[in-house]
Amino acid sequence: MQTLKLVAVSAGLSAPSSTRLLADRLLQAARYRLAEQEYAVDVQVVELRDLAVDIAKNLVTGFPSEKLREAIDTVTGADGVIAVTPVFTASYSGLFKSFFDLIDPAALTGTPVLIGATGGTARHSLVLDHALRPLFAYLRALTVPTAVYAASEDWGSGGDEYTDGLPSRITRAGRELAEAVAARPSRTIDEDEVVPFERRLADLRLD
């Protein structure tokens, strides 16, 4: 049985955080859908707040710590990625952007990505389309159609006749990610793959 790897990236700063809660629920929805299709699924969460110092040092020195390198490899090696950020100044958080700035622009090519965001008010929901989608388009990822924004009032709300509630949006987004992951051709390792010079330097530094 093929084992698929799903990775959620959470940029929440508090513990616990609504950002991590949304990431977990999206991860659960996608995993459940893949399990229905009889796939074995390995799930992992990357908490960026635990890597904040390492990310800052990497931006200054150009070299990732071992822990940061493992996190980057975890994300770039996933069959599907869930990326969730809190909203700051009407955009993604600086921590979220800084982490994805460290990922090679080609490393997520074709990878299905489900984007999500959390905030105190629904008026910031457009951050999904004006900030997150362009970011992952630049990284050449395959962003699924449904993105999920969770405002404070969405938690525990079932929606109304005009708007789906948060649980429904989570289920639909998880299903779309699962279908994209299942449809993606199996990746093979190219023995002639060119390793970026920065990556070679980082590997030497870690040794």
C-alpha positions in Angstrom: 0.0 0.0 0.0 1.3 3.4 -1.0 1.9 5.7 2.0 1.2 9.4 1.3 2.8 12.2 3.4 0.7 15.2 4.4 2.5 18.1 6.2 0.8 21.1 7.8 2.7 24.3 8.4 1.3 26.5 11.2 2.5 30.0 11.8 0.5 30.6 15.0 2.4 32.3 17.7 0.4 31.4 20.8 -0.1 28.0 22.4 -2.7 26.9 21.9 -3.6 28.9 18.8 -6.6 29.1 16.4 -4.1 28.8 13.6 -2.8 25.5 14.8 -6.4 24.3 15.4 -7.4 25.2 11.8 -4.3 23.4 10.5 -5.1 20.3 12.5 -8.7 20.2 11.3 -7.7 20.6 7.7 -5.1 17.9 8.1 -7.7 15.6 9.7 -10.2 16.2 6.9 -7.7 15.5 4.1 -6.4 12.4 6.0 -9.9 11.1 6.5 -10.7 11.4 2.8 -7.5 9.6 1.7 -8.2 6.8 4.2 -11.6 6.4 2.6 -9.7 5.7 -0.6 -7.6 3.1 1.3 -4.3 5.1 1.3 -2.0 4.9 4.2 -1.3 8.4 5.4 1.6 9.8 7.4 0.9 13.3 8.9 3.2 15.8 10.4 2.9 19.4 11.6 5.7 22.0 11.4 5.2 24.7 14.1 7.0 27.8 12.9 7.1 29.5 16.2 9.5 26.8 17.4 11.7 27.7 14.5 11.6 31.5 14.7 15.1 32.0 16.0 16.5 29.5 13.5 14.7 31.2 10.6 16.1 34.6 11.6 19.6 33.3 11.9 19.3 31.6 8.5 18.2 34.9 6.9 21.3 36.6 8.3 23.9 33.9 7.8 22.5 32.0 4.8 22.9 28.7 6.7 20.0 26.7 8.2 20.3 24.9 11.5 19.8 21.2 11.5 16.3 21.6 12.9 15.4 24.1 10.3 16.8 22.1 7.5 14.8 19.1 8.7 11.6 21.2 8.7 12.3 22.5 5.1 13.0 19.0 3.9 9.8 17.8 5.6 7.7 20.3 3.7 9.4 20.0 0.3 9.2 16.2 0.6 5.5 16.1 1.2 2.9 14.8 -1.1 0.5 17.5 0.0 1.0 20.6 2.1 -1.4 22.6 4.3 -0.2 26.1 5.0 -2.0 28.2 7.6 -1.1 31.7 8.9 -2.6 34.3 11.2 -3.4 37.6 9.6 -1.1 40.5 10.4 -1.6 44.0 8.8 -4.0 42.5 6.3 -1.5 39.9 5.0 0.4 36.7 6.1 2.7 36.9 9.1 6.3 37.8 8.7 7.3 34.4 10.2 5.2 32.6 7.7 6.7 34.5 4.7 10.2 34.2 6.1 10.0 30.4 6.3 8.7 30.1 2.7 11.4 32.6 1.5 13.9 29.9 2.5 12.4 27.3 0.3 13.9 26.9 -3.2 11.4 28.3 -5.7 11.3 25.0 -7.6 11.0 22.7 -4.6 7.2 22.8 -4.4 6.6 22.6 -8.1 3.4 20.6 -8.7 2.8 20.0 -5.0 -0.9 20.2 -4.0 -1.2 23.0 -1.3 -4.3 23.9 0.8 -4.1 27.5 2.2 -5.8 28.8 5.2 -5.7 31.8 7.5 -7.1 33.0 10.8 -8.1 36.4 12.1 -10.3 38.3 14.4 -12.7 39.5 11.8 -14.1 38.2 8.5 -13.1 41.4 6.7 -9.6 40.0 6.3 -10.6 36.9 4.4 -9.4 38.3 1.1 -5.8 37.7 2.4 -6.2 34.2 0.9 -6.5 35.5 -2.6 -4.4 38.7 -2.6 -1.5 37.3 -0.6 -1.4 33.5 -0.1 -2.4 32.4 -3.6 0.3 34.6 -5.3 2.9 33.3 -3.0 2.3 29.7 -3.8 1.8 30.5 -7.5 5.4 31.9 -7.4 6.5 28.6 -5.8 4.8 26.7 -8.6 2.6 24.8 -6.2 -0.8 23.5 -7.2 -3.2 25.4 -4.9 -6.6 23.7 -4.4 -9.7 25.8 -5.2 -11.1 26.0 -1.7 -9.1 28.1 0.8 -10.3 28.4 4.4 -10.4 31.5 6.4 -11.6 31.3 10.1 -12.6 34.4 11.9 -13.3 34.4 15.6 -17.0 34.1 15.1 -16.6 31.2 12.7 -15.7 28.8 15.4 -18.8 26.9 16.5 -20.9 28.5 13.7 -22.9 26.3 11.3 -23.2 29.0 8.7 -26.5 30.2 7.2 -28.5 29.9 4.0 -26.0 32.1 2.1 -22.7 30.9 3.6 -21.2 27.5 4.4 -20.1 27.1 8.0 -16.5 26.5 8.9 -16.9 22.7 9.3 -18.3 22.5 5.7 -15.5 24.6 4.3 -12.9 22.5 6.1 -14.5 19.2 4.8 -14.6 20.5 1.2 -11.1 21.8 1.2 -9.7 18.6 2.8 -11.5 16.6 0.1 -10.0 18.7 -2.7 -6.5 18.4 -1.3 -6.9 14.6 -0.9 -8.1 14.2 -4.5 -5.2 16.3 -5.8 -2.7 14.3 -3.8 -4.2 11.0 -4.9 -4.1 12.1 -8.5 -0.5 13.3 -8.5 1.9 10.9 -10.2 4.4 9.2 -7.8 7.6 11.2 -7.6 10.9 9.5 -8.4 14.4 10.5 -7.4 16.4 11.8 -10.3 20.0 10.7 -9.9 21.1 13.5 -12.2 19.3 16.1 -10.1 21.2 19.4 -9.8 21.6 20.3 -6.2 21.6 24.1 -5.6 25.0 25.5 -4.5 23.4 27.0 -1.3 22.1 23.5 -0.4 25.6 22.0 -0.9 27.0 24.7 1.4 24.4 24.0 4.0 25.0 20.3 4.0 28.7 20.9 4.5 28.0 23.2 7.3 25.8 20.6 9.0 28.5 18.0 8.8 
